[in-house]
Amino acid sequence: MATPSAELFQPLRADDPPVVGGYRLAAVLGTGGMGKVYLSYTPGGRPIALKVIRAEFSQDPEFRRRFEQEVNLAQRVQGLYTAPVIDGDTTGQQPWLATAYVPGPSLAHAVAQHGALPLRSALLLTVGVAEALHVIHGAGIVHRDLKPANVLLAGDGPRVIDFGIARAADATSLTGTGVTVGTPHFMAPEQAAAGTVTPATDVFALGQITAFAAIGAPAFGEGSSHAVLYRIVHEDPDLSQLPDELRPLVAHCLSRDPADRPSLTQIIEKCHELSPTPLRQGEDWLPQTFASSITERLRLPEPAPTPPPAATAPTTPPPTSTATPPPSVGAPPHPPTAFSPHTPPPYANTAPHQYVAGRAPYPTPVPRHGHPTPPPQWNHGSMQPVGPGMPGPRPWGAPPPPKKRTGLIVVGAVVGAFALLAIIGALLPDTDKGDGRSGASGSGSSSSDGTGAGGGKRPDPKPASYKGIDLTEDYYLKLGDSPPKPLDGGDTGAMYMGGDLYYYYDDTVTGDQKLGTDNGKLVLLNNAQKGSLQACRTETRYTDKIDLDQLSAGSQICVRSDAGHIAVVTYRGKSGSHDPSQYVTVDVTVWRNAEEPTESD
């Protein structure tokens, strides 16, 4: 295996924690104004980037409150051009969050190493970042700190990172003591002058990103922060070095008045118009000279090995005495001297996780955010469970308990258990009839893979398919209807009617067009995935709204309704500009009662 780059993956230092939130750290990826970023691995071996927030921010209550809000929102962002947030702890002594690791350099690093991007790459960069902002804004987040360092160049397109985190620091008391929120060279005029931030602020930053990528330098020049901010607020950018094709688009994005800037949809459409060939993200979207920077980041360091148990010298037990028992009564003769997959460390209340390679060897699984304490009935000294009705540790030197004749007892218990199960089975009602759903009724629930409350496998229902459903704006579908017919959301709008799938079109303010759900979860499948019941059950990323700009003919969406229905919705297109009404056309394949109903979030 190729050796990982020592420049990219710095070794941990003495002041770096070996474990954060149950993730064993493997290397340092970088340090920024908000904190330090480490490389680690998920239980399945996938690399992640784990950011630990600076201690100064952690001590500010307002920061913590906003940080928790932003992380909760960021976990709902599931765009194809973002690095998803997969885990985090906003309440611990030092907050942290983990995102998917993107094996690619930042735009800032790539331009510094290889120079400006050609026109096609700059256009693909712009449409990718614009699509990422669409998803981010749809989750109620304004990035606030979009800059070349926060745009990573992966092999199949750009990725936007660190969305929303700057807002948490915006109101902290540290902003008055030398901590800057936002990067001066890429701020918008209203952000620099008055601290006003809207989605249009990110559009200004996107124009700066495009200019930086195509020129190889900031549009408002270099220099001190004060000088650059003055030019941003009072002067026009220097776009003379931009390709002629890009100049009008970038100038439009860099309008001083936020109301004059284009929408993200207009930016994407303009990029497609400017490109001499169709814009399609792929492995050739970057020049070949950039490929080495991506290859370097694929040579990851190995996960940190778990230290083996330290060998202990054999000891000779002291002779048994009836006079005075040794002072270590109740303690094992050989206390554990090193951690192992079966030995909780003395600080097991910090962040235990299930033991896996590359993770801290803690024996108990983490529920939410990985900060449980060991159960009170766990005896750290004897390594035995103790509690009511359970035997405690045998004092050292005491004779072993007498052997019990357990053979007949076990046989009798098994026979009795079978007899009892037969009686209970005869008394239970037949729950497989009627609605086609299996498993015990009542308070039991099923897992996402269709397992019933009693542990049995729920039989998969037969799918029902419906082609060419025209879903008009402010109308919604209920997957339980056969066939599902578009229902009018009325004056309140479809998004408030509890629909499993609705179409929303705002032609008055923002021009947003979305498919959404008010009664479940949505997952936009990527091109490599084929919509199926199994695919929808196993996907863990989800959202409740998807921008139409993310969809093309044939795009598939999983819909998991709170009523227990699962559907694959295939997007076929939307109405033309000359149609009297706005609508989208979809095909729907639904598996009704595929899982137990759940309460709406």
Secondary structure as GFF3:
##gff-version 3
##sequence-region A 1 601
A	DSSP	beta_strand	19	20	.	.	.	ID=ss1
A	DSSP	beta_strand	23	24	.	.	.	ID=ss2
A	DSSP	beta_strand	27	31	.	.	.	ID=ss3
A	DSSP	beta_strand	35	41	.	.	.	ID=ss4
A	DSSP	beta_strand	47	53	.	.	.	ID=ss5
A	DSSP	alpha_helix	55	58	.	.	.	ID=ss6
A	DSSP	alpha_helix	61	74	.	.	.	ID=ss7
A	DSSP	beta_strand	85	89	.	.	.	ID=ss8
A	DSSP	beta_strand	96	100	.	.	.	ID=ss9
A	DSSP	alpha_helix	107	114	.	.	.	ID=ss10
A	DSSP	alpha_helix	119	138	.	.	.	ID=ss11
A	DSSP	three_ten_helix	148	150	.	.	.	ID=ss12
A	DSSP	beta_strand	151	154	.	.	.	ID=ss13
A	DSSP	beta_strand	157	160	.	.	.	ID=ss14
A	DSSP	alpha_helix	165	170	.	.	.	ID=ss15
A	DSSP	three_ten_helix	173	176	.	.	.	ID=ss16
A	DSSP	three_ten_helix	184	186	.	.	.	ID=ss17
A	DSSP	alpha_helix	189	194	.	.	.	ID=ss18
A	DSSP	alpha_helix	199	215	.	.	.	ID=ss19
A	DSSP	alpha_helix	225	234	.	.	.	ID=ss20
A	DSSP	alpha_helix	247	253	.	.	.	ID=ss21
A	DSSP	three_ten_helix	258	260	.	.	.	ID=ss22
A	DSSP	alpha_helix	264	274	.	.	.	ID=ss23
A	DSSP	three_ten_helix	288	290	.	.	.	ID=ss24
A	DSSP	alpha_helix	291	298	.	.	.	ID=ss25
A	DSSP	beta_strand	378	379	.	.	.	ID=ss26
A	DSSP	beta_strand	384	385	.	.	.	ID=ss27
A	DSSP	alpha_helix	407	427	.	.	.	ID=ss28
A	DSSP	beta_strand	464	472	.	.	.	ID=ss29
A	DSSP	beta_strand	475	477	.	.	.	ID=ss30
A	DSSP	beta_strand	487	488	.	.	.	ID=ss31
A	DSSP	three_ten_helix	490	492	.	.	.	ID=ss32
A	DSSP	three_ten_helix	494	496	.	.	.	ID=ss33
A	DSSP	beta_strand	501	505	.	.	.	ID=ss34
A	DSSP	beta_strand	513	516	.	.	.	ID=ss35
A	DSSP	beta_strand	520	524	.	.	.	ID=ss36
A	DSSP	alpha_helix	533	538	.	.	.	ID=ss37
A	DSSP	beta_strand	545	547	.	.	.	ID=ss38
A	DSSP	three_ten_helix	548	550	.	.	.	ID=ss39
A	DSSP	beta_strand	556	561	.	.	.	ID=ss40
A	DSSP	beta_strand	566	574	.	.	.	ID=ss41
A	DSSP	beta_strand	583	591	.	.	.	ID=ss42
###
